[in-house]
Amino acid sequence: MNTRRRGELGERIAESFLLLKGFEILRRNLVYAGREIDILARTGSSLVAVEVKLRCGAPYGRAIEAVDRRKLARIQEALTGAMSRKHSSLSPRVDLVVIDAARDLSEMVVRHIESVY
C-alpha cells in the first residue's frame, strides 16, 4: 500500500472513530496557507483540527512518534487562520488520532488524544 492510500485509509478510520464519539465532521484535508488539517470537526463548543497518523508494522515505529511539536504548531496555525466568523464562538483545539496496525491490517489499535496543542 502506498503512502497516499495509507493516509486515506487512516483518515477514513479516524473519521469513523470520531463519528462514533459524537463528533461532527466538517471538512477533510483542509488546506490553509500551505498547511493541511487532516480532519476539521466540531464537538460541543470546540472546533477541532485532527491530525491522523497510521503506522503499519513495527519497523516504522509507533504512529505517535511521527508527530512532533513543529507539526502540531503548523496545524494550530492553519486552524487559527481557517476559523471563520461562522466558527468564531467555538474554542479551537488540536487532537491526534493515532492508529498502530499490523502490517497486513489484521489488527489495529486506534487512540484519540485530545488537546495535544
C-alpha positions as CSV (number, residue, x, y, z in Angstrom):
1,M,0.0,0.0,0.0
2,N,1.5,3.3,-1.0
3,T,1.7,6.3,1.4
4,R,-1.2,8.2,-0.1
5,R,-3.6,5.2,0.1
6,R,-2.4,4.5,3.7
7,G,-3.1,8.1,4.6
8,E,-6.6,8.0,3.1
9,L,-7.3,4.7,5.0
10,G,-6.1,6.3,8.2
11,E,-8.3,9.3,7.7
12,R,-11.4,7.1,7.0
13,I,-10.7,5.0,10.1
14,A,-10.3,8.2,12.2
15,E,-13.4,9.8,10.8
16,S,-15.5,6.7,11.6
17,F,-14.0,6.6,15.1
18,L,-14.8,10.3,15.7
19,L,-18.3,9.9,14.4
20,L,-18.9,7.1,16.9
21,K,-17.7,9.5,19.6
22,G,-20.3,12.1,18.5
23,F,-18.1,14.5,16.5
24,E,-19.5,16.3,13.5
25,I,-17.1,16.1,10.6
26,L,-16.9,19.5,8.8
27,R,-14.1,19.0,6.3
28,R,-11.3,16.6,5.3
29,N,-7.9,17.7,4.0
30,L,-8.5,21.4,4.6
31,V,-5.5,23.4,3.3
32,Y,-4.9,26.9,4.7
33,A,-1.8,28.9,3.9
34,G,0.1,25.8,2.8
35,R,-0.8,23.9,6.0
36,E,-3.1,20.9,6.0
37,I,-5.6,19.8,8.5
38,D,-6.5,16.1,8.0
39,I,-9.9,16.4,9.6
40,L,-11.8,19.5,10.8
41,A,-14.5,18.6,13.2
42,R,-16.8,20.0,15.8
43,T,-17.7,18.6,19.2
44,G,-19.7,20.6,21.8
45,S,-18.2,24.1,21.9
46,S,-14.9,23.1,20.3
47,L,-13.6,23.4,16.7
48,V,-11.1,20.6,16.4
49,A,-8.2,20.1,13.9
50,V,-7.4,16.4,14.0
51,E,-4.0,15.1,12.8
52,V,-4.2,11.4,11.8
53,K,-1.2,9.0,11.8
54,L,-1.4,5.4,10.7
55,R,1.6,3.1,11.0
56,C,1.6,-0.5,9.7
57,G,4.1,-2.8,11.3
58,A,6.7,-2.2,14.0
59,P,9.7,-1.3,11.7
60,Y,8.3,2.2,11.2
61,G,7.8,2.9,14.9
62,R,4.6,3.8,16.6
63,A,2.2,6.3,15.0
64,I,2.5,8.8,17.8
65,E,6.3,9.0,17.2
66,A,5.6,10.6,13.8
67,V,4.1,13.8,15.3
68,D,6.4,16.4,16.7
69,R,5.8,19.9,18.2
70,R,6.7,21.6,14.9
71,K,3.9,19.7,13.1
72,L,1.4,20.5,15.8
73,A,2.3,24.2,15.7
74,R,1.7,24.2,11.9
75,I,-1.7,22.6,12.4
76,Q,-2.6,25.2,15.1
77,E,-1.6,28.0,12.7
78,A,-3.9,26.5,10.0
79,L,-6.7,26.1,12.4
80,T,-6.4,29.7,13.7
81,G,-6.3,31.0,10.1
82,A,-9.1,28.9,8.9
83,M,-11.6,29.8,11.6
84,S,-14.3,31.9,10.1
85,R,-16.9,34.1,11.6
86,K,-19.2,31.1,11.4
87,H,-17.0,29.3,13.9
88,S,-15.7,32.2,16.0
89,S,-17.8,31.2,19.0
90,L,-16.0,27.9,19.2
91,S,-12.8,27.1,21.1
92,P,-10.1,25.8,18.9
93,R,-8.1,22.8,19.8
94,V,-5.8,20.2,18.1
95,D,-6.3,16.5,18.6
96,L,-4.5,13.4,17.4
97,V,-5.9,10.1,16.2
98,V,-3.1,7.6,16.1
99,I,-3.5,4.1,14.6
100,D,-1.0,1.3,15.1
101,A,-1.8,-1.6,12.8
102,A,-0.3,-5.0,11.9
103,R,1.5,-5.0,8.6
104,D,-1.5,-6.9,7.0
105,L,-4.0,-4.7,8.8
106,S,-5.5,-7.7,10.5
107,E,-5.3,-6.0,13.9
108,M,-5.1,-2.3,14.9
109,V,-5.3,0.0,17.9
110,V,-6.9,3.4,17.5
111,R,-6.2,6.1,20.1
112,H,-7.8,9.5,20.3
113,I,-5.6,12.0,22.2
114,E,-7.4,15.3,22.9
115,S,-6.0,18.8,23.2
116,V,-2.4,18.0,22.3
117,Y,-1.6,21.6,21.3
